[in-house]
């Protein structure tokens, strides 16, 4: 418990008289291993929130979405997930290269349940799971430091209407996002996307001729 809480947490626990409760909860629900129940919950989710920090400790939070099975539990202390084509800024992945500390938040809005996981992330060359997710650019692995469920009382109950059409799937062409057709990025797209440049203008011209 002395390692789980720092002085800031202890100060507020003492102020609001929750230190015994906090210590009891750490004993009861915090674990460094992924149980079979946790594995089933994690691998059932199609999205999660990823928090990373840069070299100076400044945080960045990112939404990661995909199909169910987006995150794979490799073993009781490790999980992995893909990083797909994005904006090209590589903020989360770049942070991991300079500071491995990450936090993942899984929320099931239909079942109103959530799970928090903290650990150290890394990206390895010759990743054997790279082909597990179609179109994955790289795979991020996380070694679990601690994980625990959170009280679900403030989770709004929501229902999935449809999955994003941009989620990569095997043997299915993934459409390009509209922003890659914008003139503002036409001259700086990476080579793999260079063919998308100017399509915004072409579409507008075709509309004007009709």
C-alpha positions in Angstrom: 0.0 0.0 0.0 2.9 2.3 0.7 3.9 1.9 -3.0 0.3 2.2 -4.4 -0.5 5.6 -2.7 1.7 8.7 -2.7 1.6 11.6 -0.3 -1.0 13.5 -2.3 -3.5 10.6 -2.0 -2.7 10.1 1.6 -3.3 13.8 2.4 -6.8 13.6 0.9 -7.6 10.2 2.5 -6.7 11.7 5.9 -8.7 14.8 5.2 -11.9 12.9 4.3 -11.2 10.0 6.7 -11.0 7.3 4.0 -7.5 5.9 4.7 -8.7 2.6 6.2 -11.2 2.2 3.3 -8.5 2.9 0.7 -6.1 0.4 2.3 -8.8 -2.3 2.4 -9.7 -1.8 -1.2 -6.1 -2.1 -2.3 -6.0 -5.4 -0.4 -9.3 -6.6 -1.9 -9.3 -5.6 -5.5 -5.9 -4.5 -6.8 -3.9 -7.2 -8.5 -0.8 -7.4 -10.7 -2.2 -10.4 -12.6 -4.9 -10.7 -15.2 -7.5 -13.3 -14.0 -9.6 -15.4 -16.4 -12.6 -13.2 -15.7 -10.5 -10.0 -16.4 -9.2 -11.6 -19.6 -12.8 -12.3 -20.8 -13.9 -8.7 -20.0 -10.9 -7.1 -21.7 -11.1 -9.2 -24.9 -14.8 -8.6 -25.2 -14.3 -4.8 -25.5 -14.1 -2.9 -28.8 -12.6 0.3 -27.4 -10.6 1.7 -24.5 -8.9 4.9 -23.4 -5.1 5.0 -23.4 -3.2 7.5 -21.3 0.5 8.1 -22.0 3.1 10.6 -20.7 6.0 12.3 -22.4 9.5 12.7 -21.2 8.5 15.6 -19.0 5.6 13.7 -17.5 2.9 15.7 -19.4 -0.1 13.4 -20.0 -2.0 12.6 -23.2 -5.2 10.6 -23.4 -6.3 8.8 -26.6 -9.4 6.9 -27.6 -8.6 3.5 -29.2 -11.4 1.8 -31.1 -11.8 -1.4 -33.2 -13.7 -4.6 -33.3 -14.1 -6.9 -30.3 -10.8 -8.5 -29.6 -9.0 -5.2 -30.1 -6.9 -6.1 -27.0 -5.4 -9.5 -26.7 -4.3 -10.9 -23.3 -1.0 -12.6 -24.0 -0.5 -14.0 -20.5 -1.5 -13.2 -17.0 0.9 -10.2 -16.8 0.9 -8.9 -20.4 -1.6 -7.6 -23.0 -1.2 -6.3 -26.5 -3.2 -4.2 -28.9 -2.6 -2.7 -32.4 -1.9 0.8 -33.5 -3.7 1.5 -36.8 -3.2 4.3 -39.3 -4.0 7.6 -37.7 -3.1 11.3 -38.1 0.6 10.6 -38.5 1.5 12.4 -35.3 2.3 9.3 -33.3 1.7 11.0 -30.0 0.9 7.9 -27.9 3.4 5.6 -29.6 6.0 8.4 -29.4 5.4 8.9 -25.7 5.9 5.2 -25.1 9.4 5.3 -26.7 10.5 8.0 -24.2 8.4 7.1 -21.2 6.9 3.6 -20.8 4.3 4.4 -18.1 0.7 4.0 -19.4 -2.8 3.6 -18.1 -5.7 1.9 -19.8 -9.4 2.4 -19.0 -11.9 -0.2 -20.3 -15.6 0.8 -20.1 -18.5 -1.4 -21.0 -21.3 1.1 -21.4 -23.9 -1.6 -22.0 -23.1 -3.7 -18.9 -22.0 -0.6 -17.0 -18.7 -1.9 -15.9 -15.1 -0.6 -16.0 -11.6 -1.8 -15.4 -8.4 0.2 -14.9 -5.0 -1.1 -15.7 -1.6 0.6 -15.2 1.7 -0.7 -16.5 4.8 -0.3 -18.7 4.4 -0.3 -22.5 6.9 -1.2 -25.2 7.1 -1.7 -28.9 9.3 -4.5 -30.1 10.8 -5.3 -33.5 9.7 -8.5 -35.3 6.4 -8.5 -33.3 4.8 -11.9 -33.8 1.3 -10.5 -33.3 1.5 -7.9 -36.0 -0.5 -10.0 -38.4 -3.1 -10.8 -35.8 -4.8 -7.4 -36.6 -5.3 -6.5 -40.3 -3.6 -3.3 -41.3 -1.9 -2.8 -37.9 1.2 -0.5 -38.2 2.7 -1.7 -34.9 1.7 -3.5 -31.8 2.0 -2.1 -28.3 2.5 -4.5 -25.4 1.8 -3.6 -21.8 3.3 -5.3 -18.8 0.8 -5.0 -16.0 1.8 -3.2 -12.8 -1.6 -3.1 -11.2 -5.2 -3.4 -12.3 -8.5 -3.1 -10.5 -12.2 -2.6 -11.2 -13.9 0.7 -10.6 -17.3 1.5 -9.0 -19.7 1.6 -12.0 -22.3 3.9 -10.5 -21.6 6.9 -12.7 -21.3 5.0 -15.9 -24.1 6.0 -18.3 -25.9 3.0 -19.9 -25.4 3.3 -23.7 -25.9 1.0 -26.6 -23.7 0.4 -29.6 -25.6 1.4 -32.8 -23.0 0.4 -35.3 -19.3 -0.2 -35.6 -17.1 2.3 -37.4 -16.7 1.6 -41.1 -13.1 2.5 -40.8 -12.1 -0.4 -38.5 -9.7 -2.6 -40.6 -10.9 -6.1 -41.4 -9.4 -9.0 -43.2 -10.1 -9.2 -47.0 -12.0 -5.9 -46.9 -10.7 -2.6 -48.3 -10.7 0.1 -45.6 -11.9 3.5 -46.8 -9.7 6.5 -46.5 -10.8 9.2 -44.0 -12.2 12.4 -45.5 -9.5 14.6 -44.0 -6.8 12.9 -46.2 -8.5 14.4 -49.3 -8.2 18.0 -47.9 -6.1 20.4 -49.9 -4.4 21.6 -46.7 -2.6 18.2 -46.4 -2.3 17.3 -50.1 1.4 18.1 -50.4 2.5 16.4 -47.1 0.7 13.1 -47.2 3.1 10.1 -46.8 3.9 8.2 -50.0 1.4 5.5 -49.2 -1.4 8.1 -49.3 -0.2 10.3 -52.0 -2.8 9.0 -54.5 -5.5 10.6 -52.2 -4.3 14.1 -52.8 -6.6 16.3 -54.9 -9.6 14.0 -54.7 -11.5 16.7 -52.8 -11.1 19.1 -55.7 -12.0 16.4 -58.2 -15.2 15.6 -56.4 -16.1 19.3 -56.2 -15.4 19.8 -59.9 -17.6 16.8 -60.9 -20.4 18.1 -58.8 -20.2 21.5 -60.5 -20.4 19.9 -63.9 -23.5 17.9 -63.1 
